[in-house]
Amino acid sequence: PASASPDFRFPQFHSFPPSFTRQPVPATRAKQTTLWTALIRDYCRHHRIFWLDLAAAAASPLFHNVAIHRRLADRDIQFFAGAMVDNGDAQWDASMKRVLVFWRRPAEWGEAIYSWVEDTGRNGTVMTVYEIRLGEHAKSRDFYNLDLDLTMLALQALELHGKAALFDGKASDSLFL
């Protein structure tokens, strides 16, 4: 009913008017926070949104249900985004006006990249970040066209586990080994 977004089915709580007001009772607010953060993650996954601009998203079907004439207040959008950051499901940009949504955590993206590297016999070779994100051989993979910031976090996670080495090239394009 609330879905003004092609092919995305909003959960039932999105059609319940009190869901659009931050609840004052701590236990109820905790449940509400869990519901909203899961919805934000699912919505972003469905639409392949990596950076969620909170001001722009305020008018989107994610935070505005026209069928029940309800819109989540800006301060509540900020609150739920902050809860995602606190839980490790997102990361603020420097202005705290956008969040990088981890509908898959950076380490999970890193493992997907590493599996592809191993599956295609590229282990031990030098690759550019461009080649990993947008290369012809990566087109069929989930990480194809992955956000650059998220790609770098994924590669840093691999480096942390000794599965990659990052270094800067001449054209300021980081490289993956």
Salt bridges, closest charged atoms under 4 A:
ASP42 OD1 - ARG45 NH1 2.99
ASP74 OD1 - ARG71 NH2 2.92
ASP76 OD1 - ARG22 NE 2.85
ASP89 OD2 - ARG41 NH1 3.12
ASP89 OD1 - ARG105 NH2 2.68
ASP93 OD2 - ARG98 NE 3.20
GLU111 OE2 - LYS163 NZ 2.96
ASP119 OD2 - ARG141 NH2 3.81
GLU136 OE1 - LYS139 NZ 3.51
ASP142 OD2 - ARG104 NH1 3.13
